[in-house]
């Protein structure tokens, strides 16, 4: 606690001078004080080797060799053609070429004109190709053969195989680049779905190799393999690591790269000594025959098993760096058997800062966001000044005018001064209300015997049904049993972190950049073990309910509801469906105790529910609110100026959206569901439900012209929609707007007030919207069948079943008696010690504080927790696992209990 009155905790220093000094040394802060003068361009450095070793082999591809002189002359010829088309310093030239020797020549030719190259991989769809060329303002495209047709009409096309190129002089062109000219613009995926072009200078590239230590000397003796797409900045490292140091570059054709045996054969035959791969790609290779090759892995998190297979007997490094920091910002030597795989320390010329939300360095071992400063920081994003300003920020640790790049990656310093990668700041996923780090699940999965490569993703194969799915390859000749793996993970992870399915694949699919291609992963089949068909009518009905709720084709009587992907929310839906089907009351806890159809069937009592059947009947003139609606109506009246109970939805749509059909489809969905067109007028102080006729609804639908808007303006507009303050007495509880951002891209923003739905409502609404939109696009009516029961019918049914509070024998009277007893004597507010008074009106602001526990603390907490909670059977049942959040909650609970004497049984979440 601060001893200075009024000082915020956020303003307190957590480090002493020695700790600051240590972080400065580890992060190379001193490089920010070095003056940057002079500098050489990429063609300038290449020319030195042409002069020194003109006859030495520079390129190998497809069995053919090119000397340094031949590469130089070929690039000069092509450069003359480009200059003839007006290409010069400051221009951008598109490259649409496969990985081949001509592509390397074309890159050098473009650079010699003073222009920057913009690579586009031939495998991308035409829409992506056209976007990149237009966004980068490309006027000339260098390509070959049949690819020329794809860019005809987009720009001037130069074919590298055109005889005109061969007729050009071999002398150098009269212009050339300087160190601060743009060398290339590489497009990366944007968080908004729109690709962004990263502009990198010659100086960024040439200084990458200054003093770079890869454990072996970089020089003419090295043979490099170029396996990466030109549109992936790993290719910059491969190409210029060889050609700016007198080495030999072996260009690997695409068909060879895609075959692990063929790639290994080529690498061995060409005696490659510098191999750069993504962990996913190298994981599919056998290391035999490549013992003398130095291996650099980068592009994604490197699994421990890849290090243990490849590191022994060789120099193996892990490289890390966004495109915005020129290939690498850190490197580190990897050692087999060391466990955690660090990303190392800063490369020469880079300065690293691990900071908190206030840009203050965090202590060793504490997770923070990584910022990179120094000579590798790129110019910014082409044509996106606002995005550039938000990611390339002023560096408070250097001199005036120095910048640093905000990576969005979470890391921590270890005790050895190495960085450990924790994950993306936005990599935390939320599944069924739980926040999950995918990396933690992947680590547990990779530790299972017989499992090779792993990937864990969140799939949403049905709208609103998000599930964790693990993909694995088999290693060491083992056979992976999916059910067995899930059972093992269930012993190591909280239940909500165990993937709903484990899919065994021959290999993990990769993108052209060598990274995991998540879109190519197969759709999982959610099923248990060996199928056994239902044998009784009860089992048959239960199996049907399981299948319908979980969205699977069939369910055997021995399949566990939770092994099939069920959770507490879907368990409530099963309990409700069972209650209707058998006229009984099924507690959700029974489903946890008897999760299979075979176990549950004997516990189903038929005809014992005592509830009236829910059917649509004649409605009275005044339709009351359900109790849930009544609660939310009251909260809306008490806090009408906040949007706490809004359910926001924002979707980016592309691919030929039919705007008219979408508007009609939305109207169809609102027409089908009365709850979306219900208002709640107040008569004599009492709210009632009033359904608006389908033809008179107004839910704010409109199309907004947002072409040319900045991301900030668009974000503010979307926030205004989803933060709408509803007047429930007169306005429908739904608002929808569509923002046309141009280029066939749209952003759909919608908000649903909680009084009309909850998280479970989204999936059926989206299903209806999809069906209606499909029909409207075809020029037909939506054809959505009328619902047999509407929410107003449910409200009437609920009031009838629960009865009146004044009736002592009613269900609701019994419920009220129980809870009044349970909560009797509790204070309205916990009188906790605070450093400031409670606000007069709640502002609903919250925050979190991350605390690194000392080793062994978790185990001691568990030992304390289990006996303490043993009497509380509803919380800690036998066999249930307690995860860290539960432990922390228990500690907090115990503290509050001791402080104010609050009973434990009243703390429920």
N, C-alpha and C positions, 0 to 999 in steps of 0.2 A: 504494500500500500504506500502511496506517495506521501512523504512528509511535508510536501509543499502544497498548501491549500489551493485548490482550484486547478492543480496540474492534472492533465489527462494521463491515464495509464499509457495511451498510445505515444505520448511524448517522452516517456522514460527510456533511458539508455539501458540496454540489457548486457552490453559488452564493455569490458574495460579496455584500456589502451593497448595492452599486450594482445588481446583477442582481435582488436581491430587490425593491429600490425600483422598478425598471422594471416588473417583473411586477405589482406592486401598482397602479401607475398604469394599465397596460393593462387589468388585471382589475377596476378600480374598487373596490378593497378599501375605500376611504374611505367608501363608502355604508353600510358596516356600522356606522359610528360615528354615523350620523344617527338621531336619535330619531324614532319613529313616533307621532305624536299626531293626534287628530282623524280626518279621513277622511270621505268622502261616499259614499253608496250610488249604485248605477246609476240607480234611479228619481229620486234627488235631483238628479243631474246632468242627466238628461233633462228634468226639470221646469223647469230654467232655460231651456232652449231653447223649451219650450212657452210660457213667459212672454214670451220675447224675440221669437220668430218663430212665432206660432200658426198663421198662414195659409200658411207656407212648406211646400212639398211635402217630406214626410219619406220616403214610400214610393211606389215604382212597381212594379207587377206586373201582367202581362197586359194592359197598355194602360190600367190604372186608376191613379189617384193618390189618396194619403191625405195630408192635411196633418198637421203636428205636433199640432194640437188634436184632429183626428179620431183619430189613433193613441192619444193620451192618453185620450180619452173611451172609445174601444172597449176599451182595456185596463182602464179603471176598471170598466166593466160586467162584464167577465169576472172581474175580481178580486172583485167583490161575490158572484158565484156561488160562487167557490172558498171565500171566507170563510164563506159559508152552509153549506158542507160541513165546516167546522171547520179549514180550512187556515190556518196561521199560522206565525210564526217557528219555525225548527227543523224544519219538515216538508219533505218532498220530494214534488214533483208530477211525474208522468211526462208526457212530451210525445211523442205518436205522430202526427206531422204531416209532410206533405211540405214541401218548400221553397216557401213561399207567404207572402203578406202576413199572413194569419191566424196563421201560426206566430210571426212577429215580435211581433204583438199579444199572443199567448198567453205568450211569454217575459216580456214586460214586465208582464203581469197577475200572473203567478206571483211575480215579484220584488217587486211592490208589496204582496203579502200577507206578505212576510217569509220566504217559503219559498224553497227552491232548486228549480230545474228539472232533470229527468233526461231528456235527449233520447234517443229510440230511432228510428233510421231505419226507415221502413216496409218497406224491402227486406230486412231481416234475417229469418231464419226464426223461427217461433213459439217454438222452444226458447230462442233467444237473447233474444227479447223477454221471455219469462216469467222467465228467469233474472235479467235486469237489474231488472225490476220487483220481484221478490222480494228480491234482494240489496240493493237500495237502500231497501227497506221503503216502497215507494210505496203510498199509500192512495187517491190520486185520479189519474186519467189524463185529460189533455186531448187530444182527438182530433177527427176529423171524418168524416162520411159513412160509407162502408163499412168503414173501419178500426175502427170501434167494436166490431164483432163479434169482433175479434181479442183484445180485452182484457176482454170480458164475463166476469164472474166473478173476474177478477184484482184489480179495484179498482173504486171508484166512477168512472163514466165521465161526462165532461163534453164534450158536443159543441159546438164553437164555432159551429155553424150552428143550434143550438137556439133557437127564438123566445124562450125564457126569458131568454137572455142579452141580447137587444135590449131587454127590458123593465126592465133594471136601471138604477139611477141613474148619471149620468155623473160624480158627485162622487167624490173620492178615498176609499178605504177608511180606516178609523180606525187601522189598524196599518201598520207599515212596517218596512223593514229598517234595520239599522245596518251600518257598514262591515265589521265582522268576521263578519257572517252569511254562511252558505254561499249563493253565487249559483247555482252549478250543480254537477252531478256528471256527468262524462263518462267513459264506460267505454272502456278501451283493452285491447288484447290483452295477456294475461299470458304470461310465459315458460313457465309451467306449463300453459298451455292454458286456464286459467280467467280470464275477463275481470275486470278490477279497476276500481273506480270511483274517479276522482280528484276530490276535493272542493276547489273553488276559491271564494274569498270575493269579496265586492264590492270590498274594498280591493285585492285582487290585480288585478282588472280595471281599476278606475279609475286606479290608479297605473301601469298599463301605458302609458298615453298621456301621463303627466307628462313633458314635455320630450322626447317621442319625435321624433326627426329622421328624416324619410323623404325629405329632399331638397326637399320642397315643403311649404308650409304646410297643415296639416290644419285645415279650417274650412268655413264654409257654402258656399264656392264649389266644393267637391269633390262629385263624383258617384261613389258606390261601387257595385260589383257584388257581390251575394251569390251566389256560385256553389257554396259548400261545404254539405255536409250539416250539419244542426244537431248531429249526433252527432260532428262533427269540430270541434275547438276553433278552427280557422281561421275558423269562422262568427262566433265572438266578436269577432275582430278586424274582420271585415267589417261586422257589424251596429252595433257600438258605435263603431267608427271614424267611421261616418257620423252616427248619431243622438246621440252625446254631443258632437258638434261642429257641429251645425246643418246638416249636409250632407244629401244625398239618397241613399237606398238603393234600388237597382234589384234586385229579387229575380228571379233567373233560374230559370224553370221547368225541371224535370228533363229534359223532352224536348228543350228548347233546349240545355241544357248538354251533352247527349250528342252533339250534332251540331256539329262545329267550324264549318262554314259558317254555320249558324243562330246560333250563339253570337256569332261575329264580327259578323254583321249586327245583332244586338240591341245589342251593345256600342257599335257605331258610331252606331246610331240614337238611343240614349239618351245619347250623348256621355259615356260613362264615362271618368272621369279617374283613378280609383284602382282598379286591377285586381289582384286577388290570386289566384294559381293555383299548383298544384303544377307542377314542371318537366315532368312527363309530360303534363299537360293543356295547358300553354302550348306545348309542343313540337308539338302538333297544330294550333295556330292559325297563321294568317298575320298578320303584324304590320301589313300595309297597312291604312290607315284608322284605326289606333290610335296614331298617332305622338305624340299629346299625352297619352297615358295613362301615369301612373306605374305601374310593374309591380313587384309584390312576389312573389317565388317562395319557397316553403318546403314543408316536409313530406317532402322527400327530396333526395338529392344532385342538384345542378343540373349537367347536362353543359355542357361548354365550348361546343358548337355552339349551344345555346339562348341562351347569353349573346351569342355573336357575331351571332346573328340579331336579337335583341331589344334589346340595350343601346344600339346607336348612335342618337344623337339623342334619348334619353329618360333619365329617372331610373329605373334598375333596381336593385332591392335583393334581396339573398339573406337570408332570415330563417331562424333555427334556434331550436328550442325544443320540448322535450317538453311534453306536456299538463300535467305536474307543475310546470312553471315558468310557467304562464299564457301560452300561445301562443308568445311569443318570449323567448328569453334573449339572443340576439345578432342583430345585423343588420349588413350591410355593403354598400356601393355596389359594383356590378359594372361592369366596363369591358371592352368588346369587345377581343379580341386579347391579353388579359393572361395567357391560359393557365390557371393554377390558379384555381379558383373558391373564394375564402375564404367562411367563414360570418360573418366580421366580428368586431366587438367587442361588449361588453355593452350592452344597452339600459339606459336610465335606471332606476336602482333595483336593478339586478342587479350582483352581484359574481361573478367567474369565477375558478376555480382549476383549473389543470392539474397534476395530482399523480401521484405514483407509488403503489405498493402500500402505502407507509407514510404516505400523505397529506402527502408533502413536495413542494413545487413543483419541477417539472423545468425544466431550462434551455431557452432558446429553441431551437426546431428539434427538440426531443426529444418523442417521442410520450408522452402520458400520458392519464389518464382525466379527463374534465371534470366538475367539481362546480359547481353553481350555488347561490348564496346571494342573499339580498336580498328585496325586497318582492314578487317574483313567485312565490316558493316556496309551493306549495299546502299545504293543511292536512294532506293525507295520503290514504290509501286507506280508503274506507268499509268498516267492519267487518273490517279486516285490520290489526290493531295490530302483529303481528309483521313483516309485510311493510313496513308504514310505518316501523317502527323500523330496518329493514335498508336502506331507500333514502333516508329523510329522517334524516340523521345530524347529530350535534352539529358545529358549525362551529368548528374550532380557530383560525380566523383572525379571529373576531369576538368580541363580548361574550358574557356568560353568557346562556344560553337561546336563542341564535341557532342556526339550523339551515341545512343546505345539502342539496341534492338530488344524489344520485349518479346521473348520467345513463347510465352504461354505454357512453358514446361515447368513442372515442379521437380526440384532436385534438392539434395542436401550434401553438405561437406561431410566426409567421414574423417576419422582421426588421422588418416594418412595424407590428408590434403587432396583426396580424389573426390570427384563428384559422383553421386549415385542418382540415377534417374528414378523418379517415383511415379511419374505419369503426367498426363496433360492436366492443366487446370480445368479443362472441360471434358476430361475423359471419365469422370465419375458418371456412372449411369444410374438411373433410378428405375427399379423394377418392383412393381407392386408396393410402392411406398418406401422401399429400402434403397439407400444409396450404396452402390457397390463399385469398388475399384476392379476393373476387369483384370488388371495385372496380378492382383492377389489371387484370383481364381485360376488364372493361367499358371501361376507358380505352383499352386497345389496340384493342378492337373499334370504338370510336367514332372512332378516328383513321383508319380505312380510308375511302378515297374512295368516295362514293356511299352511305355508311351514314348514316342519320339517327338515330333514337332506338335505344337499345340496352338490353338487360336480359340478364344472365347468371344462371342459376339452376342448382342441383343437382337433377337428377331421379332418381328411383328407381322407374322404371316396372316393374322386376322386383325382387323382394326381394333385397337385398344387392348389386344392380348400380347403383351410384351413378355418374352421368355429368354432366359439365358440358355445358350446352346454351345456346347464344347465340340471342337473338331480336333481329331488327333490322327497321327500316323503311327504305325507300329514300328518298333525298333528292336534290334537284336534278335530277330527271328521270333519274337514273342507274338502272342495273339491277345488282342485287347477285347475283353468282355465288357460291353457298355454298361450293363447292369451292375457288374462287379465294381467298375470304376466309380459309378455314382454312389454305390454303397460305401466305398472307401472314402470318397470325398465327404460323404455325410458324417464321417467320424472326425474329419479335419476342419470342416467349415460349418458355419451356421447354415441351417436349412435353406434360408432364402438365397444363399450364395451357391448352392449346388445346382449345376445346369439341369434343365428339364430333360435334356437329351444329350447323349454323347454319340457323335457320328464319327465312325472310322473311315478315313479316306486314304487313297493310295499316296497322294501328295497334296499339299496345300496349294491352291491355285495362286499364281502370282500375276501382278500387273506388268506392263511393259517396263516399269521402273524397278521390277524385282521385289516389290512390296506385296504383302498379302492382298489378294483380290477378294474382298469380302462379298462383293456382289455375285461372285462365281461359286460361292460355297453352296452345297446342295441343301435343299429343304429337308429338315429332319422329319423322321417318323416318330411321334411320341407314343411309345408303347412299352409295356413291361416285358416280362419274360415270355415263356411258352404260353400260347393262348389256350384257355379252357373255357368253353362256351357256357352260358347260363343254363342251369338245369331246372329252375322253377320259375313260375310267373313273376314272383317278387324279384328274383335275381335278374330276370330279363328287363323288367321295368327300371331297376336300379342301374343296370349297365347302359340302358338307353339314356338315362338322366346324366350319367357320367360323360358319355360320349357327346351329348348335346352341349353341356356346359363347357367341356374342355376342347371341343372342336376336333375330336378325333373320329376316325372311321368306325372303330369298334373297340369294345372294352371286354376283356376276359374277367372271369370272376376272381382271379388271383392277382389282378393288376391293382397296384396301390394308386389311389386317387392322387397322392402327392408325387409319386414317381412319374405320373403322366403329365405333370406340370401344374397340378392344383395348388392352391394357396388358401389363406384364410378368407379372402374375398370370394373366390369361387366356391369355397366350402359353404359359405352362407347361401349362395345361389342354389347349391345342391340341397341344403337343408330345406329351403323354401319350396323347391320343386318336389321333394319327397313329401313334405307336408300336404301339398295339393294332391299329389297322386294317391296317397294312402290315407288322407284325412287324419293326419297324426301330427304330433309335434316332435321334431327331431332337433335336439340340441346340437350345436356345431361341434361341441367337444366330443360327441359320440363319433363323429366322422374322423377325428384325430385318433381316437382309441381303436376304431374299427375301419381302417382306410380302404379295405378291399370290399368288393361286392359280396364275397363269400362270408366275410366277418360281419358286415353290416346287415345283411338280410335277416338273420335271426333276431336282430334288435329292433326291427321295424314293427310297431304296433299298428294294426289297421283299424280305422274307424274310432280312434280314441282321441282325436284332436279336439273335438268340441267347438271347432270354429265354423262359422257359416261359410258356405261356398261363395267365392268371389265371382259374381256375375254382374253384367250390366243390367240395371233395373230402371224403373221410372225415377227420374231425378226430381227432388223437391224444388220449389221455387228458389230456395236459398241453399246453396251447396257450401257446407263448411270446409275449412281447411283441414288437411291432415295434421297430425301433431308435428310432423317434421316441417311442413309448410308454416305452421303457426309459429314454431320456434324461429325460423328464418325470417318470417315477416316481422316478428317482434324485433329481431336484431337489426333489420333494415330500417325500422322506424327509429330505433335508438341511435343508430350510427349511419345515417343516410349519406354522409359525406365521404365514406370510405368504400373501397371496392374489395374488401376482404373476402366476400362470398361470391366473387366472380370466378367462373371457370374459363380461363383464356385458351384460345386455340389460334395458332399462327402457322400457316403452311405456305411453302414456296411451290408454285405450280408452273410447269412448263410443258412444251410438247404439243402445241396446237390446241390450246384450251378454247372451247366453245363457250363464250361468255354468256350468250343468250340462254343456251341450254342449262348452264349452271344456275342462272337466276331462276329459271322455271323449276329446276329440280329442287332448289331450296324452298320455293313456295310449295312444292308437292310434299316435302318432308314436314314443313310447318302445318300444312293442311291435315296430314295424317295424325300427328301427335298433338292432342289438345293441350297438353301441358306447355307446349311452346307458344301457344296463343291464348294463354289464360292471364287475365289481370285480376287484381285483388282490391276492389273498391271497398271502402269502409262505410257501413251504414250503422248509425247509432253506436259508433265506437267499436263495432265488431266487423272484422274483415270477412269477406266471402269470395268464393271463386266465381269468375264470370268468363265464359269461353267466348272469344271473339270469332265471328264467322270467318271461314277460310278466305273468302273473297275480300275481306276488309282488313287484312293484317298489314302491319307496317313494322318491319324489323330492321329498318335502317339500310336496306340493301342498296348498293350503288357501286359504280365503277369509278375509281379516282385515277386521273391521269397523273402518274408519278414518274414519267419519263424525265431523266436528268436529275432526279432528286438525289441528294447525298444519302449515305447510309444513316447518318444522324437524323436527317429530316424524316426518312422513312420509318426509322425506329420510333421516333416521337409520335408519328401518325398512328402506327400500329398500337403503341402504348395507350394512346387516347381512346382507341376503340375498345381494347380489352380492359381498360380501367374505367369504363363508362359507369356513371352513377344512375341506377335505375329508379324510376318512380313506379313502384309496383302497382300502384292504384290505377294508373292509366297507360303504362307502357308494357309491351310484351317483354318477357324476360330473356330475349334473344336479340343480338345485334350482329350483323354481318356486313363487311365491306371488302371489296376487291381492289387492290392497288396494281395498276398496270405500269410496270417499271421499264417496259420496252424490250425489244428483241424477243418477243414471244414469252417473256417471263412475267409472272404475276405473284403477288403475295395476298393470300386470303387471310383476313383477320376476323375472328368471331369471338363472341363472349356469351356465355350462358350463365344466368344467375342460378345460384345453388338451389333456389326455391323450385326450379323447374327440372333439375337433374343433378346427377353426381358423376363420379368417375366411371361408373358402370353404364351410364347412359350414352357415353360417347360412341362406343362400338356399334350398337344398333342404329344410332342416328347416322353414322358414317356409312354403314351398310345400305341403309335406305337411300342416302344421298347418292351413293355409287350406282345403285339400281336405277334411280330416277334419272340421273344424268345420262346414263347409257341409253335409256329409252328416249330421252329428249333429243340427244344427238342424232338419233335415227329418225327423228321427226314424229315419234309416237307419243302417246300419253304415258305418264309414269307407270300406271297400272299397279300402284301399290295397294294391296288389299286393305280394307278397313280393319282397324283393330277391334277385337271383340270386347275388350275392356279398356277404358281410359283411366287416367289418374283420378279424375273426379269420382269415378265409380269406386276406386280403391279407398278414397277418403271416406266415402259414405260407409263402405264395408268396415273400415277400421273403427269408425265411431260406433257402429252397431255391435261389433265384437267386443270392444273394450268396455262399452257401457258408460254409465254416468258416474262421476265422482261421488255424487250424493248417494248412490246405491252401495251400501257396505259389502254386498256380495258380488259386485262387479269385478272384472279382471283389473281394470285400471285402479280401482280403490285398493285392491290387494297390493298392486305394484307401488302405489304411493305410500302405503303403510310401511312397506319394507324399506324403501329408500329414506323415508323420514327417520326411521329408527337408525339406519346405518350411518346417516350423516348428522345425527343429533349432536349438538355441542361443538361442532367444528367452527373455527373462526372464519369469518367472511374473507379475511386476508391474512396471510402469514406475516407476522411482524418480524421480518428478517432485517439484520443489520445492513444498511445501505450507506453509500457515501453521498447520497443526494436524496431529496424528498421524492415521493411518488408524484408523477404529473397529475394534474387535476383531471385531464382527459387522456386516456391511453393513446399512445402514438403508434403502437404495433411494430416498433422497430426491434429487431433482434440481431444477434451476432453469435459467433462461435469462437472458442479459444482452443487451439491445438496444444496438447501437452504430451511431451515425450516421456513415457514411463521408463523407469529404471528396470534393468533386467531382473526378472523374477517377481516384479510387482504384480503382474497379472495372475501368476500362480497363487501368490499369497491371498489375493482378493478372492479368487475362486474358493480357496480353502475356507475363507471366512464366510463367504456368501452362502454356500450350500447348507451348512447346518442352521444358519440364521433363517433361511427361507423354507426349511423343511416343513414347518407347520402350515405354510401358505400353499396348499395343494393346487390352487388354481393358477399359481404363477410358475412354480418350479416342479413340474411333474417328473416322475422317474423317467430317465432316458432323454429328457429334453436337455439341449445344450444352451449354455448362457454365453452370449457373445460379449465383446468388450462394452458396447453401448449399454447392455443390460447391467453389467458390472458397475459402470459409472453411475447409472441410474440408481442402483442399489446403494452405492456409497452416498449419493446425494439424499436418497430417501432416509438413510440411517441418520445422517447429519440433521436433516429437517426434523426428524422424529425426536432426536435428543434435544434439539434447540427449543422446539415448541410443544413437544409431547403429542405430535400428530400421529394418529394410528396408522400403521402400515397398510391395513386393508383398504384404506381410502385412497391409496396411490395407485392408480391404474392407468394404463396407456393403451 
